[in-house]
Amino acid sequence: MTVRAAPAFLSYAQNLEDYHLALLFAGQRDGFYIDVGGGHVVADNVSFGFYEKGWHGIVVEPQPMLAAAYRQVRPRDIVVEALCGRTAGEADFFEADRFHGLSTTSSAHADAAAAAGITTRLRRLPTVTLAELCAAHAPGQIDFLKVDVEGAETEVLAGNDWARFRPRVILLEAVTPWTMADASASFAPILAEAGYREVYFDNLNRFYMPEDGLDLAERLPRVPTAWDAVLHLGEYGPAHRDVSHPDHALAQRIDPGCFARLNAMEAADLAAILPADAEPGHEATRAALARIACYFDGGFVID
C-alpha cells in the first residue's frame, strides 16, 4: 500500500468547496458559517474542515440521524433539525432511504429518485426562515453561507432579510438534481437585488459576494481547480487498514464491528470500546471517530 505524506490540505467536500473557501479566508483563525442542508457530519461536508480549525456556526439538517451526529461530533455548532424556507410553518419533505443526499422538498425530484429505485418517505416538517435563524443565533459577521437543498435553494434565499444579514460569501449548489441542468436562473435575481455578484463557478456550485466586498474574490482561481490539487478524505482506505489514514492508530485499537455506530454513540458507550487513553467526550476524539466511520470497506456509513 502506498503511504501518503500528510496533506497540505485535506478536503472533506464533494467538489473542493472547502478548499476554495479556505483560499478566501486564508489566515483567519476563527469565523462563523451557516450550513443549510448540512448532510453527513464529515463526508462530502463543506463546513467540517472549518469546525476543526476552531470555527462554529449554524447547521440546518432535517434528517434526525444526521442531525444527531452533528450534536455528537460538533457540539459548538447550533443544530437546527428543520427545513429552511421562504416562510415559517410546515412543508413536505421526501426523505430518501440510505441516499440521504437525495432527500428533498420537491415532489418532482422525489419522483425521479423513485424512478431510479430509491425509496423516499414523506414527512411533514417545520420550516424556519434564514432571517429567523440569523436573528436568533448569528453574530455581527457571517463569513459564509452554504446552501445545498436539492432544488429548494431559491426558497432558502427568499427567507432572508438581506438588509440585516449579509454573508461575506455565499455558495449554492447551482445544478438541478438528476439532470444537472443550470438552476441558477431561479435564485440569481434574489442575490442580484440584494447586491451580490457571482464570482466563481466550480461546475457544481456558484459563489457570490457582495459588491462592496469583491476584493476577496481575487484569491479564487481563474478556472476550476484540478481534482488532484489536494487530498480528499475519500481517497483513503478503511482507517484500520490504511496506514496513511490520519486516524489509523486509533482505528486499529477499535473493533471494526463498531465503526458503523460510532457517530451515534454517547460518551459513556464510547468509553467501553475506546482505548483507556482516549477521551470519548473530547472534540478531537469525536472528529477522529467520525472520520473512521465515514468510509468502511468501501461502504458509505451514515449512522
Secondary structure as a PSIPRED ss2 file (coil, helix, strand):
# PSIPRED VFORMAT (PSIPRED V4.0)

   1 M C   1.000  0.000  0.000
   2 T C   1.000  0.000  0.000
   3 V C   1.000  0.000  0.000
   4 R C   1.000  0.000  0.000
   5 A C   1.000  0.000  0.000
   6 A C   1.000  0.000  0.000
   7 P C   1.000  0.000  0.000
   8 A C   1.000  0.000  0.000
   9 F C   1.000  0.000  0.000
  10 L E   0.000  0.000  1.000
  11 S E   0.000  0.000  1.000
  12 Y C   1.000  0.000  0.000
  13 A C   1.000  0.000  0.000
  14 Q C   1.000  0.000  0.000
  15 N C   1.000  0.000  0.000
  16 L C   1.000  0.000  0.000
  17 E H   0.000  1.000  0.000
  18 D H   0.000  1.000  0.000
  19 Y H   0.000  1.000  0.000
  20 H H   0.000  1.000  0.000
  21 L H   0.000  1.000  0.000
  22 A H   0.000  1.000  0.000
  23 L H   0.000  1.000  0.000
  24 L H   0.000  1.000  0.000
  25 F C   1.000  0.000  0.000
  26 A C   1.000  0.000  0.000
  27 G C   1.000  0.000  0.000
  28 Q C   1.000  0.000  0.000
  29 R C   1.000  0.000  0.000
  30 D C   1.000  0.000  0.000
  31 G C   1.000  0.000  0.000
  32 F E   0.000  0.000  1.000
  33 Y E   0.000  0.000  1.000
  34 I E   0.000  0.000  1.000
  35 D E   0.000  0.000  1.000
  36 V E   0.000  0.000  1.000
  37 G C   1.000  0.000  0.000
  38 G C   1.000  0.000  0.000
  39 G C   1.000  0.000  0.000
  40 H C   1.000  0.000  0.000
  41 V C   1.000  0.000  0.000
  42 V C   1.000  0.000  0.000
  43 A C   1.000  0.000  0.000
  44 D C   1.000  0.000  0.000
  45 N C   1.000  0.000  0.000
  46 V C   1.000  0.000  0.000
  47 S C   1.000  0.000  0.000
  48 F H   0.000  1.000  0.000
  49 G H   0.000  1.000  0.000
  50 F H   0.000  1.000  0.000
  51 Y H   0.000  1.000  0.000
  52 E H   0.000  1.000  0.000
  53 K C   1.000  0.000  0.000
  54 G C   1.000  0.000  0.000
  55 W C   1.000  0.000  0.000
  56 H E   0.000  0.000  1.000
  57 G E   0.000  0.000  1.000
  58 I E   0.000  0.000  1.000
  59 V E   0.000  0.000  1.000
  60 V E   0.000  0.000  1.000
  61 E C   1.000  0.000  0.000
  62 P C   1.000  0.000  0.000
  63 Q C   1.000  0.000  0.000
  64 P H   0.000  1.000  0.000
  65 M H   0.000  1.000  0.000
  66 L H   0.000  1.000  0.000
  67 A H   0.000  1.000  0.000
  68 A H   0.000  1.000  0.000
  69 A H   0.000  1.000  0.000
  70 Y H   0.000  1.000  0.000
  71 R H   0.000  1.000  0.000
  72 Q H   0.000  1.000  0.000
  73 V H   0.000  1.000  0.000
  74 R C   1.000  0.000  0.000
  75 P C   1.000  0.000  0.000
  76 R C   1.000  0.000  0.000
  77 D C   1.000  0.000  0.000
  78 I E   0.000  0.000  1.000
  79 V E   0.000  0.000  1.000
  80 V E   0.000  0.000  1.000
  81 E C   1.000  0.000  0.000
  82 A C   1.000  0.000  0.000
  83 L E   0.000  0.000  1.000
  84 C E   0.000  0.000  1.000
  85 G C   1.000  0.000  0.000
  86 R C   1.000  0.000  0.000
  87 T C   1.000  0.000  0.000
  88 A C   1.000  0.000  0.000
  89 G E   0.000  0.000  1.000
  90 E E   0.000  0.000  1.000
  91 A E   0.000  0.000  1.000
  92 D E   0.000  0.000  1.000
  93 F E   0.000  0.000  1.000
  94 F E   0.000  0.000  1.000
  95 E E   0.000  0.000  1.000
  96 A E   0.000  0.000  1.000
  97 D C   1.000  0.000  0.000
  98 R C   1.000  0.000  0.000
  99 F C   1.000  0.000  0.000
 100 H H   0.000  1.000  0.000
 101 G H   0.000  1.000  0.000
 102 L H   0.000  1.000  0.000
 103 S C   1.000  0.000  0.000
 104 T E   0.000  0.000  1.000
 105 T C   1.000  0.000  0.000
 106 S C   1.000  0.000  0.000
 107 S H   0.000  1.000  0.000
 108 A H   0.000  1.000  0.000
 109 H H   0.000  1.000  0.000
 110 A H   0.000  1.000  0.000
 111 D H   0.000  1.000  0.000
 112 A H   0.000  1.000  0.000
 113 A H   0.000  1.000  0.000
 114 A H   0.000  1.000  0.000
 115 A H   0.000  1.000  0.000
 116 A C   1.000  0.000  0.000
 117 G C   1.000  0.000  0.000
 118 I C   1.000  0.000  0.000
 119 T C   1.000  0.000  0.000
 120 T E   0.000  0.000  1.000
 121 R E   0.000  0.000  1.000
 122 L E   0.000  0.000  1.000
 123 R E   0.000  0.000  1.000
 124 R E   0.000  0.000  1.000
 125 L E   0.000  0.000  1.000
 126 P E   0.000  0.000  1.000
 127 T E   0.000  0.000  1.000
 128 V E   0.000  0.000  1.000
 129 T C   1.000  0.000  0.000
 130 L H   0.000  1.000  0.000
 131 A H   0.000  1.000  0.000
 132 E H   0.000  1.000  0.000
 133 L H   0.000  1.000  0.000
 134 C H   0.000  1.000  0.000
 135 A H   0.000  1.000  0.000
 136 A H   0.000  1.000  0.000
 137 H H   0.000  1.000  0.000
 138 A C   1.000  0.000  0.000
 139 P C   1.000  0.000  0.000
 140 G C   1.000  0.000  0.000
 141 Q C   1.000  0.000  0.000
 142 I C   1.000  0.000  0.000
 143 D C   1.000  0.000  0.000
 144 F E   0.000  0.000  1.000
 145 L E   0.000  0.000  1.000
 146 K E   0.000  0.000  1.000
 147 V E   0.000  0.000  1.000
 148 D C   1.000  0.000  0.000
 149 V C   1.000  0.000  0.000
 150 E C   1.000  0.000  0.000
 151 G C   1.000  0.000  0.000
 152 A C   1.000  0.000  0.000
 153 E H   0.000  1.000  0.000
 154 T H   0.000  1.000  0.000
 155 E H   0.000  1.000  0.000
 156 V H   0.000  1.000  0.000
 157 L H   0.000  1.000  0.000
 158 A H   0.000  1.000  0.000
 159 G C   1.000  0.000  0.000
 160 N C   1.000  0.000  0.000
 161 D C   1.000  0.000  0.000
 162 W C   1.000  0.000  0.000
 163 A C   1.000  0.000  0.000
 164 R C   1.000  0.000  0.000
 165 F C   1.000  0.000  0.000
 166 R C   1.000  0.000  0.000
 167 P C   1.000  0.000  0.000
 168 R C   1.000  0.000  0.000
 169 V E   0.000  0.000  1.000
 170 I E   0.000  0.000  1.000
 171 L E   0.000  0.000  1.000
 172 L E   0.000  0.000  1.000
 173 E E   0.000  0.000  1.000
 174 A C   1.000  0.000  0.000
 175 V E   0.000  0.000  1.000
 176 T C   1.000  0.000  0.000
 177 P C   1.000  0.000  0.000
 178 W C   1.000  0.000  0.000
 179 T C   1.000  0.000  0.000
 180 M C   1.000  0.000  0.000
 181 A C   1.000  0.000  0.000
 182 D E   0.000  0.000  1.000
 183 A C   1.000  0.000  0.000
 184 S H   0.000  1.000  0.000
 185 A H   0.000  1.000  0.000
 186 S H   0.000  1.000  0.000
 187 F C   1.000  0.000  0.000
 188 A H   0.000  1.000  0.000
 189 P H   0.000  1.000  0.000
 190 I H   0.000  1.000  0.000
 191 L H   0.000  1.000  0.000
 192 A H   0.000  1.000  0.000
 193 E H   0.000  1.000  0.000
 194 A C   1.000  0.000  0.000
 195 G C   1.000  0.000  0.000
 196 Y E   0.000  0.000  1.000
 197 R E   0.000  0.000  1.000
 198 E E   0.000  0.000  1.000
 199 V E   0.000  0.000  1.000
 200 Y E   0.000  0.000  1.000
 201 F E   0.000  0.000  1.000
 202 D C   1.000  0.000  0.000
 203 N C   1.000  0.000  0.000
 204 L C   1.000  0.000  0.000
 205 N E   0.000  0.000  1.000
 206 R E   0.000  0.000  1.000
 207 F E   0.000  0.000  1.000
 208 Y E   0.000  0.000  1.000
 209 M E   0.000  0.000  1.000
 210 P E   0.000  0.000  1.000
 211 E H   0.000  1.000  0.000
 212 D H   0.000  1.000  0.000
 213 G H   0.000  1.000  0.000
 214 L H   0.000  1.000  0.000
 215 D H   0.000  1.000  0.000
 216 L H   0.000  1.000  0.000
 217 A H   0.000  1.000  0.000
 218 E H   0.000  1.000  0.000
 219 R H   0.000  1.000  0.000
 220 L C   1.000  0.000  0.000
 221 P C   1.000  0.000  0.000
 222 R C   1.000  0.000  0.000
 223 V C   1.000  0.000  0.000
 224 P C   1.000  0.000  0.000
 225 T C   1.000  0.000  0.000
 226 A C   1.000  0.000  0.000
 227 W H   0.000  1.000  0.000
 228 D H   0.000  1.000  0.000
 229 A H   0.000  1.000  0.000
 230 V C   1.000  0.000  0.000
 231 L E   0.000  0.000  1.000
 232 H E   0.000  0.000  1.000
 233 L H   0.000  1.000  0.000
 234 G H   0.000  1.000  0.000
 235 E H   0.000  1.000  0.000
 236 Y C   1.000  0.000  0.000
 237 G C   1.000  0.000  0.000
 238 P C   1.000  0.000  0.000
 239 A C   1.000  0.000  0.000
 240 H C   1.000  0.000  0.000
 241 R C   1.000  0.000  0.000
 242 D C   1.000  0.000  0.000
 243 V C   1.000  0.000  0.000
 244 S C   1.000  0.000  0.000
 245 H C   1.000  0.000  0.000
 246 P C   1.000  0.000  0.000
 247 D C   1.000  0.000  0.000
 248 H H   0.000  1.000  0.000
 249 A H   0.000  1.000  0.000
 250 L H   0.000  1.000  0.000
 251 A H   0.000  1.000  0.000
 252 Q C   1.000  0.000  0.000
 253 R C   1.000  0.000  0.000
 254 I C   1.000  0.000  0.000
 255 D C   1.000  0.000  0.000
 256 P H   0.000  1.000  0.000
 257 G H   0.000  1.000  0.000
 258 C H   0.000  1.000  0.000
 259 F H   0.000  1.000  0.000
 260 A H   0.000  1.000  0.000
 261 R H   0.000  1.000  0.000
 262 L H   0.000  1.000  0.000
 263 N H   0.000  1.000  0.000
 264 A H   0.000  1.000  0.000
 265 M C   1.000  0.000  0.000
 266 E C   1.000  0.000  0.000
 267 A H   0.000  1.000  0.000
 268 A H   0.000  1.000  0.000
 269 D H   0.000  1.000  0.000
 270 L H   0.000  1.000  0.000
 271 A H   0.000  1.000  0.000
 272 A H   0.000  1.000  0.000
 273 I H   0.000  1.000  0.000
 274 L C   1.000  0.000  0.000
 275 P C   1.000  0.000  0.000
 276 A C   1.000  0.000  0.000
 277 D C   1.000  0.000  0.000
 278 A C   1.000  0.000  0.000
 279 E C   1.000  0.000  0.000
 280 P C   1.000  0.000  0.000
 281 G C   1.000  0.000  0.000
 282 H C   1.000  0.000  0.000
 283 E H   0.000  1.000  0.000
 284 A H   0.000  1.000  0.000
 285 T H   0.000  1.000  0.000
 286 R H   0.000  1.000  0.000
 287 A H   0.000  1.000  0.000
 288 A H   0.000  1.000  0.000
 289 L H   0.000  1.000  0.000
 290 A H   0.000  1.000  0.000
 291 R H   0.000  1.000  0.000
 292 I H   0.000  1.000  0.000
 293 A H   0.000  1.000  0.000
 294 C H   0.000  1.000  0.000
 295 Y E   0.000  0.000  1.000
 296 F E   0.000  0.000  1.000
 297 D C   1.000  0.000  0.000
 298 G C   1.000  0.000  0.000
 299 G E   0.000  0.000  1.000
 300 F E   0.000  0.000  1.000
 301 V C   1.000  0.000  0.000
 302 I C   1.000  0.000  0.000
 303 D C   1.000  0.000  0.000
